Amino acid sequence: MYDRIVTHDDFDGVLSAALTGYFLEIENITFAGPGDIAEARLSIGGLDVVCDLPYPLSCGMWFDHHEANLEDVALRGVDEASIPGLRFPAPSCVRVVLEFFGREFEIDPELEEMAEAADRIDSFAYQSIEDWRAARPENDIDAAIKLKAGRPGERRDFLRWLTLTLMDESLPAVAAREEVAGRADMFRAEEEQMLRLIEKHLAYLDLEKRIVLLDFSGHNRRVKVLKNLAQLLAPRALAVLEVNSLFNREVKTNDLGFSMSLTIAGGQEAVRRDLGEIMRALNIGSGHAGAASGTLRSGSREEMLRGKERTLQAVLAQWELQGKS
């Protein structure tokens, strides 16, 4: 009935595709990002199963856990209930996939372990920094997925191999594979470089040092870091806000991207934060409670600089407002 899975190219997307492929017996996998769907860069139709991505113009089955994507479908006037598959807000898309197939199949403990791993990684649900950095098979696999260095197509080929392997083997068995371990080691070396760059740019949005600000908009080339690493340098911070210039075919534009996430400490704070609501209130983007992003368009550098400062202050004002509610 279905002959291809189109999935997000991250840990949650890979595991979602592995489980979906396992139950539906599909081995044809295509990887994409949310932007590929939003800009219709892929041809997707009724024979395709889409996992952990926004709803395209049409597809055969759709699994997702992002509340903002469900809101987008409603705004488009699409009857979400008429789309085969399953969607609901959850820590991971793997959790949604497992819920769907669990209605028909018996779920092995190994598959439940995969869902628990995806929940932790995709929702950043850790009890402490030590818990986050602990040696776990899932963390090795996640590191291997995040490595983007190599020849053209190498990462895509690895993700396809990884997805097919996860259909047949447990997380510990896959993590022990040489293909995974080697890429994980290479990525951790990259992390050290990212950490040095973060340390160089680390600042705070507020005087109380609750929100780390990483402003890379002054760079003329794309900056790629994992903003969560800032917690290693600022463990008491409650959130990290990253600002980057947007590029069009490697040419820097006057547009800015804002990406914000709660830290481990922020997720444990008594005050309930909703970063997605902050982006929606500013009318620049969306997201969920723990992570959100937005885009600010500008016609000139001067307009961009004014808009950046205005947006940063507006983010802080919304943060303070949530703290009073």
Sequence and secondary structure as in RCSB ss.txt:
>XXXX:A:sequence
MYDRIVTHDDFDGVLSAALTGYFLEIENITFAGPGDIAEARLSIGGLDVVCDLPYPLSCGMWFDHHEANLEDVAL
RGVDEASIPGLRFPAPSCVRVVLEFFGREFEIDPELEEMAEAADRIDSFAYQSIEDWRAARPENDIDAAIKLKAG
RPGERRDFLRWLTLTLMDESLPAVAAREEVAGRADMFRAEEEQMLRLIEKHLAYLDLEKRIVLLDFSGHNRRVKV
LKNLAQLLAPRALAVLEVNSLFNREVKTNDLGFSMSLTIAGGQEAVRRDLGEIMRALNIGSGHAGAASGTLRSGS
REEMLRGKERTLQAVLAQWELQGKS
>XXXX:A:secstr
   EEEEESSHHHHHHHHHHHHHHT   EEEE HHHHHTT S   TTEEEESS   S  SEEEE  HHHHHHHHH
TT  GGGSSEEE   S HHHHHHHHHTTTS   HHHHHHHHHHHHHHHT  SSHHHHTS  HHHHHHHHHH   S
STTHHHHHHHHHHHHHTTS HHHHHTSHHHHHHHHHHHHHHHHHHHHHHHHEEESSTT  EEEEE TT SS    
 GGGGGGT TT SEEEEEEEEEETTEEEEEEEEEEEE HHHHT SS   HHHHHHHHTSEEE SSEEEEEE  SS
HHHHHHHHHHHHHHHHHHHHHHHH 
